[in-house]
Amino acid sequence: MKPNADEVPSRGLLRWLRPTYYFSRISDLSPQWLRSQGLAGLLVDLDSTLKPYRQATVAPEVAAWIRSLQASGIRLCIVSNGGRNRVAVTAQELGVPFLARAWKPFPWRCREGVRLLGVEPSAVAMVGDQLFADVWAGYGAGIRTVLIVPLAPEQEPFVTRWKRGLERWFLARLRVIPGPGAVETPDGPLPEARHE
């Protein structure tokens, strides 16, 4: 049975909120997989994507993942809504350029990040854990998006934790994750989706 028009977000909203790819862990984005998708650069969120919100440094496996991307020529830039000093510590530790106070979901800093990478927008993806910040900003910037399951969401500020329920509802409606209220979307199944 097809849902009523008022039960499904408009096609435009579906497009803005539907990530191009969905992964359980950021380390699943191997250099080989990225190359197979034509991606040469990544804009990466910091909190709950590269590290838990309250953790000072990234885990060793995430640092190893970043080194493997750098060694394979994949360009990286951290694009975070966090403050400059806080983001700079992690960016310097990883040897990655960064843009702080990004004001995602606005796309401006994502566009700036694409220019900083020196890669065509068609070969760049925004990687993050938030549908209403990272995915929306990436779409607005005209680049692909990779939604990651958040790291330690219990450590996040109240506002972010509050949005998680709404994100899960939209992801189920978009058939990105299984759940009640899942409906067919005009775009069909999510390409390269992984649900682990």
ABEGO torsion letter per residue (X at the ends): XBBBAAABBBAAAAAAABBABBBABAAABBAAAAAAAGBABBBBBABGAABBAABABBBAAAAAAAAAAAAAGBBBBBBBABBAAAAAAAAAAAGBBBBBGAGOABAAAAAAAAAAAGBBAAABBBBBABAAAAAAAAAAAGBBBBBBBBBGAAABBAAAAAAAAAAAAAAAAAGABBEBGBBBBAAEBBBGBBBX
